[in-house]
Amino acid sequence: MPRDVLIRPEGPADHAAIHDCIAMAFDRDDEARLVAALRASRWFIPELSLVAVREGRVVGHVLFSPIEIVHNDRPVADALALAPLAVRPEVQDQGIGSQLARAGLDTCRERGNRLVIVVGHPTYYPRFGFKPAGPFGLECPFEVSDGAFMVCELVAGAVANVRGLVRYPPPFSAF
Ligand SMILES: CC(C)(COP(=O)(O)OP(=O)(O)OC[C@H]1O[C@@H](n2cnc3c(N)ncnc32)[C@H](O)[C@@H]1OP(=O)(O)O)[C@@H](O)C(=O)NCCC(=O)NCCS
C-alpha cells in the first residue's frame, strides 16, 4: 500500500526541493531551470505549480503554464501546457505522477481552462485523457517524435474548431 501523498500548490519554501526533484527525475537541470525561469516571469500561475509531499518531503512536481493557439498569426484559443512533470527516481512507479497529473488537471478545469497540451511519453499521458493533437489540426512549434504532442480536453468538445500552432511563452525558448 503506497504511503500517503499530499498534493498542494508550491510555496516559497519549496523552491530548492522542487529544483532538486526535477533535476533528479530528468538527470539534468534544464527542466528545473525552466521552472525557475517561468516562476520569475509573468506567465507563472502559482496555483498551477503543484508539489507532491510525502512525510514532509517534496517527492514530485508538476507545472501548467499559459499558452496560446494561433492561426494565421492570430490567437484563436487560450490553453495550458503541462511541463514538466517529475517524480523523484526512488519513488517512481508508485502512482505519484498520476496523482499530480490528475490533481493538476482538476485544478485547471475548476479555474475554467478548457485545453491542456503536453509533449511527453505517448504511452503515459493517454490515461489522463490526452490524445494525439496533430489529427485535431494542432501543430507543435518544434520537432517532436510521433505521438508525443498531445491534447487533453477539460470540457467535452473543447478542441472542436480550434486549430493552429501552439505558442509557448518566451521562457520556453531558452530550453
Ligand atoms: C514520467 C513520470 C513523471 C511518471 O511518474 P510516476 O510517479 O513514476 O508514474 P506513476 O506511478 O503515476 O505511473 C506509472 C506508470 O508510468 C509509466 N512510466 C514511467 N516512466 C515512463 C516513461 N519514461 N515513459 C512511459 N511511461 C512511463 C510506468 O511504466 C507505469 O506504467 P503502468 O501504469 O502502465 O505500469 C516519472 O517517471 C518521471 O519523473 N520520469 C522522469 C521525468 C520524465 O520523463 N517526466 C515526464 C516528461 S513528459
The ligand as an SDF file (V2000), in Angstrom:
LIG
                    3D

 48 50  0  0  0  0  0  0  0  0999 V2000
    7.1490   10.0010  -16.0160 C   0  0  0  0  0  0  0  0  0  0  0  0
    6.9550   10.1670  -14.5090 C   0  0  0  0  0  0  0  0  0  0  0  0
    6.5320   11.5890  -14.1900 C   0  0  0  0  0  0  0  0  0  0  0  0
    5.8560    9.2110  -14.0630 C   0  0  0  0  0  0  0  0  0  0  0  0
    5.6350    9.3770  -12.6670 O   0  0  0  0  0  0  0  0  0  0  0  0
    5.4540    8.0760  -11.7540 P   0  0  0  0  0  0  0  0  0  0  0  0
    5.0240    8.5230  -10.4080 O   0  0  0  0  0  0  0  0  0  0  0  0
    6.6950    7.2660  -11.8320 O   0  0  0  0  0  0  0  0  0  0  0  0
    4.2940    7.3260  -12.5560 O   0  0  0  0  0  0  0  0  0  0  0  0
    3.0120    6.5860  -11.9890 P   0  0  0  0  0  0  0  0  0  0  0  0
    3.4090    5.7370  -10.8350 O   0  0  0  0  0  0  0  0  0  0  0  0
    1.9150    7.5350  -11.8360 O   0  0  0  0  0  0  0  0  0  0  0  0
    2.6670    5.6930  -13.2330 O   0  0  0  0  0  0  0  0  0  0  0  0
    3.4710    4.5840  -13.5100 C   0  0  0  0  0  0  0  0  0  0  0  0
    3.3700    4.3230  -14.9750 C   0  0  0  0  0  0  0  0  0  0  0  0
    4.1770    5.2890  -15.6520 O   0  0  0  0  0  0  0  0  0  0  0  0
    4.9260    4.6230  -16.6090 C   0  0  0  0  0  0  0  0  0  0  0  0
    6.1320    5.3800  -16.8990 N   0  0  0  0  0  0  0  0  0  0  0  0
    7.0800    5.7870  -16.0530 C   0  0  0  0  0  0  0  0  0  0  0  0
    8.0710    6.3940  -16.7170 N   0  0  0  0  0  0  0  0  0  0  0  0
    7.7130    6.3540  -18.0240 C   0  0  0  0  0  0  0  0  0  0  0  0
    8.3400    6.7930  -19.2200 C   0  0  0  0  0  0  0  0  0  0  0  0
    9.5540    7.3560  -19.1920 N   0  0  0  0  0  0  0  0  0  0  0  0
    7.6820    6.5830  -20.3790 N   0  0  0  0  0  0  0  0  0  0  0  0
    6.4880    5.9740  -20.4120 C   0  0  0  0  0  0  0  0  0  0  0  0
    5.8550    5.5310  -19.3120 N   0  0  0  0  0  0  0  0  0  0  0  0
    6.4750    5.7210  -18.1390 C   0  0  0  0  0  0  0  0  0  0  0  0
    5.2390    3.3060  -15.9660 C   0  0  0  0  0  0  0  0  0  0  0  0
    5.6180    2.3640  -16.9230 O   0  0  0  0  0  0  0  0  0  0  0  0
    3.8990    2.9530  -15.3310 C   0  0  0  0  0  0  0  0  0  0  0  0
    3.0480    2.4180  -16.3250 O   0  0  0  0  0  0  0  0  0  0  0  0
    1.8710    1.3790  -15.9840 P   0  0  0  0  0  0  0  0  0  0  0  0
    0.9650    2.0570  -15.0090 O   0  0  0  0  0  0  0  0  0  0  0  0
    1.2210    1.1350  -17.2970 O   0  0  0  0  0  0  0  0  0  0  0  0
    2.5740    0.2020  -15.3810 O   0  0  0  0  0  0  0  0  0  0  0  0
    8.2370    9.8330  -13.7110 C   0  0  0  0  0  0  0  0  0  0  0  0
    8.6110    8.5180  -14.0150 O   0  0  0  0  0  0  0  0  0  0  0  0
    9.3930   10.7850  -14.0080 C   0  0  0  0  0  0  0  0  0  0  0  0
    9.5760   11.7860  -13.3120 O   0  0  0  0  0  0  0  0  0  0  0  0
   10.2110   10.4350  -15.0100 N   0  0  0  0  0  0  0  0  0  0  0  0
   11.3720   11.2300  -15.3600 C   0  0  0  0  0  0  0  0  0  0  0  0
   10.9970   12.5660  -15.9160 C   0  0  0  0  0  0  0  0  0  0  0  0
   10.0200   12.4760  -17.0630 C   0  0  0  0  0  0  0  0  0  0  0  0
   10.2420   11.7240  -18.0150 O   0  0  0  0  0  0  0  0  0  0  0  0
    8.9200   13.2710  -16.9740 N   0  0  0  0  0  0  0  0  0  0  0  0
    7.8650   13.2790  -17.9400 C   0  0  0  0  0  0  0  0  0  0  0  0
    8.2280   14.1490  -19.0800 C   0  0  0  0  0  0  0  0  0  0  0  0
    6.9750   14.0690  -20.2980 S   0  0  0  0  0  0  0  0  0  0  0  0
  1  2  1  0
  2  3  1  0
  2  4  1  0
  2 36  1  0
  4  5  1  0
  5  6  1  0
  6  7  2  0
  6  8  1  0
  6  9  1  0
  9 10  1  0
 10 11  2  0
 10 12  1  0
 10 13  1  0
 13 14  1  0
 14 15  1  0
 15 16  1  0
 15 30  1  0
 16 17  1  0
 17 18  1  0
 17 28  1  0
 18 19  1  0
 18 27  1  0
 19 20  2  0
 20 21  1  0
 21 22  1  0
 21 27  2  0
 22 23  1  0
 22 24  2  0
 24 25  1  0
 25 26  2  0
 26 27  1  0
 28 29  1  0
 28 30  1  0
 30 31  1  0
 31 32  1  0
 32 33  2  0
 32 34  1  0
 32 35  1  0
 36 37  1  0
 36 38  1  0
 38 39  2  0
 38 40  1  0
 40 41  1  0
 41 42  1  0
 42 43  1  0
 43 44  2  0
 43 45  1  0
 45 46  1  0
 46 47  1  0
 47 48  1  0
M  END
$$$$
